[in-house]
């Protein structure tokens, strides 16, 4: 799975957790805070994304990325090769 697929998966999960986001332009440069995702919804997005990618990581490993693109990079790096 490539990084763009990981990014698309994150964006899909954002729209599932926050249906009002569907149809809005969200890019890898956006942070979840900037687009109005609160901490509880962020956690839901992360859990759903990990499930979709088949990952089981401690949540603490997912803190640090400043935007959705950096999160995609982090998750992509965690995928089994």
N, C-alpha and C positions, 0 to 999 in steps of 0.2 A: 504494500500500500504506500502510495507516495504522499508527500506533505500536503499537496493540494486536496487530496481526498480527505485527509485528517481535518483540514480547515473547513471543507464543505460539511463534514460531519458535525463539527462544533457549531457552525452556523445553523444547521438543521435542528440541532438540539435547543439552541437559543429560541428558535421559532416555536418549538414544542412547548417549552417552559413559559415563554412570553408570547402568546399568539398575536399580540398587537404589533410585534416586530416583523411579522410576515409582510412581505412587500416593501419593507424599508431596505435601503442600501446599507449593508454592514460589510466592512472590509476587515482584513487582518490588521490594519492600522488602528482600528477602534479598540478601546478597552471596554470591558463589560460595564464598568462604572459610567463611562461616558455615554453609553447608549441606554442607561437607566436600569441596569440589572443590579438588584440588591444582593447582599451576601447570601441570603437563603436561596434565592433563585440561581445564583452563581454556583452554589454547591450542587443544586439539582442538575444544572447544565453539565458540570464536571462528571457527576455520577452517570448520567445518561450517555455522555460521550465515551466514558471508559467502557461502559457496557457495550455500546455499539462497536467499539474498537477491540473488544475482547481483552481489555486490560484490567488488572486488579492492583491498583497502587494505593499506598497510604496518601490521604489528602495532603499531608504536609509536603509531599514531593511536588505538588502542583502549585505551590505558592511561589511567587517570584516573577512570573511573566507579567510585563507591563501592558500587553495588548493581546488580542486574540491570535495574531500571527505568531507571537512568541510562544503562546500556549500550544499552538499547532506544532511548532518546532519541537517543543519539549515532549509532547505526546508522541510525535513521530519518532523521536530518538528512543523512546521507551518501547516501541513496537519490536517484537521478536523479528530477527532477520532470517 
